[in-house]
Amino acid sequence: MSAKSDLQNRIDVKKSLAAKHERLASVAGSTPKRNTYLFQARRFHAQVRALETQFGQKFG
């Protein structure tokens, strides 16, 4: 697997995990659980931004 496809795959996985946690937050029954899912979603979004910056610098 090339470095470009590996990095793109990691970006795609992080985006899907962020979307998953946002969906879970929308159906969570309690406020603490909702906040936990939203925190995890924000963390994955931040990781995506960092990886996209790295991807742009490496292959841009």
C-alpha positions in Angstrom: 0.0 0.0 0.0 1.4 3.3 -1.0 1.9 6.1 1.5 -0.7 8.2 -0.2 -3.4 5.6 -0.2 -2.6 4.7 3.4 -3.0 8.3 4.5 -6.2 8.7 2.5 -7.6 5.5 4.0 -6.9 6.8 7.5 -8.7 10.1 6.7 -11.7 8.1 5.4 -11.8 5.9 8.5 -11.6 8.9 10.8 -14.4 10.7 8.9 -16.7 7.6 9.1 -15.9 7.2 12.9 -16.8 10.9 13.4 -20.1 10.4 11.6 -20.8 7.3 13.6 -20.3 9.1 16.9 -22.5 12.0 15.8 -25.3 9.5 14.9 -24.9 7.8 18.3 -25.0 11.2 20.0 -28.3 12.0 18.3 -30.0 8.9 19.7 -28.2 8.7 23.1 -30.7 8.6 25.9 -28.8 10.5 28.5 -26.9 13.8 28.5 -23.6 12.4 29.7 -23.6 9.7 27.0 -24.5 12.3 24.4 -21.6 14.5 25.5 -19.3 11.6 25.5 -20.2 10.8 21.9 -20.0 14.4 20.8 -16.5 14.7 22.4 -15.3 11.6 20.5 -16.8 13.0 17.3 -15.0 16.3 17.8 -11.7 14.4 18.5 -12.1 12.5 15.2 -12.8 15.7 13.3 -9.7 17.3 14.7 -7.7 14.2 13.7 -9.1 14.5 10.2 -8.1 18.1 9.9 -4.6 17.2 11.1 -4.3 14.3 8.6 -5.6 16.5 5.8 -3.0 19.1 6.6 -0.3 16.4 6.6 -1.7 15.0 3.3 -1.6 18.4 1.7 2.0 19.1 2.8 3.2 15.7 1.7 1.4 15.3 -1.6 0.1 18.8 -2.4 
